[in-house]
């Protein structure tokens, strides 16, 4: 069988059929190397929203032709696979492929596919290369999928501070167990302490900051009375609590917002079979979420600032009431406390609408 070109499609089943050699699969990707490594190469461009008549076309990222062919080729030759790459990153197999040239030279197709999918360091470096001119990445916060010596070393070499979730392997568990009991201080709903740790491939030791919370005990099972959460960091001149607070902002500013958007507004799956149709669907969901945030901050008042949409629905919209008909009129009877709440919200909504020019001030 001759070497495949980038436009050929392998038989159904991809790498599992064994009809394509590693050389052929790598050659299919290597054909793109000159174009992708050219200084002027750009993966695509952001197409802004536009209006045509009564229709509004939401913005989306459009891959340029070479990037499109590269992505399709990666799919065609089985380089794009679905697997738990954060968990795989912590295995001995993954570490050998990262650090041992001999293991890489003898890697199977599926191992190379996993390696190409899970290259965290290369992703970080690519993000840095694409930063706006004059800007750089100065700090890194990540979950335990980034708990890798290569990432720690890169951060140290490029002057980045980091706080990264620690994988609780045997070495980390031993380090936690060695922390003196007197070092634990009260923090939030648990306790916090820190020690110094390193990995076999890291060039410098780092802070290992550990938070523990009480765990419900099982009468029939012996286990630690604590649940542990650890992070690795090179931040200096601050206590463990300050570093943990800084790390925790990562989840509050991104992951919790994404979770609320997905679960609270039904964006947990894409309903359409085309990218642009899904982009419209997702944009509508994001617009709805932003309107909700504006409604919450501008009209609900104090005590609602951190309420998620499920809570607002339960506390506000799912209020118990009774419909009463009297004198040819229909009344909705609710508790006095909720009546005051609804009246205050209505007044704030009127103020917002007046300030925005939606209704005149005399309305």
Order of alpha helices (4+ residues) and beta strands (2+ residues): alpha-alpha-beta-beta-beta-beta-alpha-alpha-alpha-alpha-alpha-alpha-beta-alpha-beta-alpha-beta-beta-beta-beta-alpha-alpha-alpha-alpha-beta-beta-alpha
